[in-house]
Amino acid sequence: MSDSNGTLHYEFSIVGFPGLQEHYIALFIFFLILFLAIIMGNMLILVLVALDHRLHTPMYFFLWNLSLLDILLTSTVIPKLLAVLLRHDNTISFSGCFVQMFFFISLPAVEGFLVAAMAYDRYAALVKPLHYNTIINTKVCIIMTVTVWGLGFLAPLPSIVLASMFPYCKSNLILHMVCDYSTVMALACGDITAQVNLTLLIAMFAIYVPFLYVLWTYCRIIASVMKLKTMESRKKAFSMCSSHVMVVLLYYVSAAVVYIGLRVENIHPEGRIFIGTVAASPSDGAQWAVRYFQNL
């Protein structure tokens, strides 16, 4: 890529928080603690679910995948962020930037589809309890998981491949803590309208299809539970969904926070970057673990 003077660039430079440089040590400590807490908490979940035979059930299988997603997404974002905050290395290669962008987009997409898969599990357990073991078995869980990961990785791939083919001649400074798609595309030369429209369509598919499916399953679940005769049986049925409802709320509330942070004009640019980075650092795995292990 080249700048407006024709100078070739072979790497991007991540700017970070230019207005908060005097607080970089404090931010480094904060994100380091966050990184270690997420990694240790989710590694504990992975080990416990793998070793405890009582947890070898479909929902805990999906929980294991959710914790793995948390680890991968955190490892995609925070290590480079820590290097920038230490002022050790704020550069990232052209290919490295788009690889980071791919995982930064695809892993949350996988999580969205995984939330929908978990909703199907709760739907089968409450709406069709007599057929649950037939509907949700080991083979079905594996197929659903492979499909979820496949859709999550394939959905953003066309947009990112096309984005990597654009010439980037405006600047090589990324005004963010990560190679975010919109921030990087703002540096591209030429007409990016078609590229942006394609990405919007893919994003709408990855966000709204799982969300609408989750809404549909819970409409069916509520209708089924309300048909139960006793209040005790209704409470028990709703308690089976409480953990999934929690992760759904965490997932979509964090997405809404990022959206608001990008759209509200009164929020300082550094504040938007901070909101986006923290929201992208997953912590819902630990919340799920607490609720699930309480129910053992």
N, C-alpha and C positions, 0 to 999 in steps of 0.2 A: 504494500500500500504506500501511497505518497501523499505529502501535504500539498498545499496550494502552490508551493514553489517547485514542486517536482521532486523533492527530497524523499527517498525511499525510507520507509519505516518497517522494521521486522518485529516490532513488539508494541504493546500498549503500555500506558502508564496509569496505574490506578491512583487517583487523586485522594480518595478517602474523605476525611472531614477537614477541609482546608481552614475552616473557621474555628476548629476546636483542637488545634495542634498542641496547645498548652495542656490539654487534658488527655493526651494520648496514653500516658502511663496508666491513668485510672481506667481508661477504656480498655487497655490491654488486659489489666487484671480482671475486669468485669467479664470480658469475652473469654478469657482463659478459664475462669471458674465455670462459666456457662458451658464451655466446650467439655471440660472434664466431667461435669455433672451429667451431661447428656450421654457421653460415651460410657461412663461407668454405670449409670442407671439402666441404659438399654442393653449393655453387655450382661448385666445381672439378669435381666429378663430373658435374654437369649439362652443363657446357661440354665436357668431354672426351668424354663419350658422344655428344654432339650432333655434334662435329667429327671424331672419329676413325671412319672407315668400318669399321674392323675390329671396332668395338664395336656395330655395327648388327645385333645378334642379339636373339632374344626375351629371354634372361636379362638382358642389359644394358638392354633396354627396360624391364623390370620394375625393375631397379636404379635407373634414371632416375626412375621414379615413386616409389620408396622414398626417394630423396634429396629429391624435391619434398615428400613428406609430412613429412620431418624439418624442412625449412625452414618449412613452414606451421605445424606444431605448435609449434616453437620460437618463432615470431613471435606465436603466440596467447598463450603463457604468459609469456615472459621480459620483454618490454618493459614491461608493466604492473607486473611484479614489481620491476623496477629502479626505476620511479617510486615505488613504495611504500618500497623500501629507502632511497631518497634523501629520503624524507619530503616529496617534492614534491607527490604527489597520490595519496591512498589511497581516493578515491571512484570509483565506477563507476555509470553510470546503470542503471536497471532493465532497459531493453532491451539495453544493452551487456553486462550481466552474463549474460543468457541467450544472447546471440550468442556470447560467449566460451565459455560452458558447452557450447553446441552443437559448436563446433569442437574443444574440449578432449575431448569424448567421441567425436565422429564420426571424427576423423582417426586415432586409435588403432584404431578399428573398421575403417577402410579398410586400415590396415596389417595387421591380422589376416587379412582376406580376401586381401590381396596376398600374404602369406606362403603361403596355401593355393594361390593361382594359380601361384606359383613352384614349389611342390611338384608341381603337375600338370606343369609344364614338365620338371622333373627326372624324373618318372615316365615321361613320353613318351620322353625321351632315353635312358633306361636299360632300360625294359621293352619299348619298341617302337621301337628305333633305326632300323629300316629304313623306318618310316612317319613318322619325326619331322618331316621337312620338310612332310609333308602335314597332319599333326595340328596342328603349331604353325607357322602362317604369319602373315603380317602382319595379315590380316583377323581371324584368331582372337585374336591378341594385342590388337588394338584392342577387340574385343567383350569379352574377358575384363577388360580394364582399365576399360572403361566400366561393366561390371557390378560390378566391385569398388568403384569410387568411388560408384556409385549405391546399392549395398547399405549401404556405410559411412555415407553421408549420410542415407539414409532410415530406417535402423534406430532411431536415437535420437530422430528427429524427433517422433513422437507423445508420448513422455514429456516432452520439453522444452517442447513447445507446451502440454501440459496443466499442467505445472509453472508456466509463466508466467501461467496464469489463476488461480492460487491467491492469496488475500489473504495478505500477509506483515505480520503485526501484532505479532509477538513482539519483534523487534529488526531493525535494519538492519546489524548488525555481522556480517561474514563472518569466522569464525575460521579463515582459510586464506589462502594467497597467490594463490588463483585462485578463480573461481566454480565450485567443485566441486559436483556435483549433491547429494550427501548433506548437505553443509554448508549449502547454501542451503535445501534442503527442511526442514531442522531449524528454520528460522525461520518456516515456513508455519503458518497457523492452520487449524483444522478437522481432519477425519479424512483422513490421507494414506495410509491402508492400501492402498486399491485402486491408487493411483498407484505406490506402492512395489512392489507385487506385479507390476504391469504392467512396470515398469522392470526388475525382476529377471528376468522371462521374456525380455525383449528382450536383456538382457545375456547370459543363458545361451545364447541363439541366436547372438549375435555372437561369443562366446568359444569355446563348445564345438563348434559345427559346423565352423569352420575347423580347430580343434585335432584333432578326431577324423578329419577328412579328411586332415590331414598325417600322422597316425599310420597311417592306412590306406595312403596312398601309399608310406610308407617300409617298411611290411610287405611290400608288393608288390615294392619295389625290392630289399630285402634278399633276398627269396626268389629274385628273378631273378638277382642278382649271385652268389649262392651256387651257382648252376647253371653258372657259368663254369668252364672246365677248369683254367686256370692261375692261380697266385697273383698274377702280374703284372697280368693283365687284371682281377682283382678289385680290386686296389689302385687301378688307373686308374679303374675305375667308381666306387669309393667317393670318390675325390678329386674327381670331378665334383659330388658332393653336399656336400662339406665346407663350402663357403661358405654354402649354404642351411641346413645344420645349425647353423652359427654364428648366423645371424640368428634362427632359430627359438628357439635357446637364449636369446639376448639378449632377445628379445621376451617369452618366457614367464617367464624368470627375473626380469626387471624387474617384470612384473605380479605375480609371487609376492612380491617384496620389498615392493611397495605394499600387498598384501593383509596380509602379516605386520605391516607397520608400522601398519595400521589396527586389527588384532585383538589384538596383544600388549599387555597392560595395563601392563607395566613400562616401556614406551617413553614418554618424556616427550612431551606434546602438540606442543611445538615440533619435537621429533625426528621425529614422524610427518609433520608438514607438510613438513619439509625432505626426508625420504625420498621423499614423494609428488611434490614439485616436481622433484627431481633425476631421479627415474625417468621423469617425464613429459617431460624434456628429452632428445630422441632423439639418440643418438650412434652408432647401429649403421650408418649410411650410410658413415661413414669406415672402419669395420671391414670392411664389404663391399668397399669400394674397394681396400683393401690386399690382401685375398685374391684378388680378381679380377685386378687388374693384375699380381700376382705370376705368374699363370697365363698371361699373354699370351705 
